[in-house]
Structures are given as C-alpha cells and as structure tokens.
Amino acid sequence: MRALLVVMLVLATLLAWLQYRLWFGVGGTEQVEELRSRVEAQARQNEGLEQRNAALAAEVADLKSGEAAIEERARGELGMIKPGETFYRVVDDARIAPLPAEHAMDPDAQQRAQERRQDSAPEPLRDDAPEPTP
C-alpha cells in the first residue's frame, strides 16, 4: 500500500511539473499566443507589401510595353508637349487674393498697366512656331 502511495505521489508531482511547464514554461501557452499575434501582424504587413509590389510590377510592365505611360510621365513630370500642340496654363483666380483698397491704383494707372501687359504678353508655346531671329 505504501508503494502505491509513493507511486501516486510521484505521478501527481510529475503531472504538476508538466502542467507548470505547459502554462508558464518555455514554449508555453503564453509564448505561443505571442508568436501567433506576431505571425498575424507579419502576414498583414506581407499582404500590404505584396499589393505594393504588384502595383510596381504593373507600372514597370506598362512602362516597358506601352508609350502611353511614358507620355503621361513626360507630360506630368517634365511638362513636355507634342509637336504641333499649344500649351496653356490655367490659373485659378480664387488663389490670387485681391489687393487691399489702400494698395489699389487709380483707374488711369490700372488702364496703363493693362495695356503694358497686353503689349508684352508672350505668345503661347508652340512646337511648330518658327524660331525667333535676333
């Protein structure tokens, strides 16, 4: 009987030690949950990077195969125009603040300034226009 009690005590101690390692030891449930959350975060980051890579690959393929993307970049980033096109820049009047009343010119001065601007206004840029001669 005494031997059976010792065996039961050893088995109970072994079970308690194994349970402790399962819950609180190295590789226990707490560490497993932390690793699961890190894996999920990395998977979300990988998904975002895969989408970015796909967009960049599509842009590279578009640049290699077609002239439309190259033309779009040349127009947008470099301000280039095709031969025979006329370039016009449209300025939004809402961004230009009117002068305060104390800085306003008298009507005669305004008329003279308007005439000077019209006389010195540059022609629109055209690619087929002849070169000016000095």
Long-range contacts (C-beta under 8 A, 24 or more apart in sequence): 81-125, 81-127, 82-127, 83-127, 83-128, 84-126, 84-127, 84-128, 85-126, 85-127, 86-124, 86-125, 86-126, 87-124, 87-125, 88-124
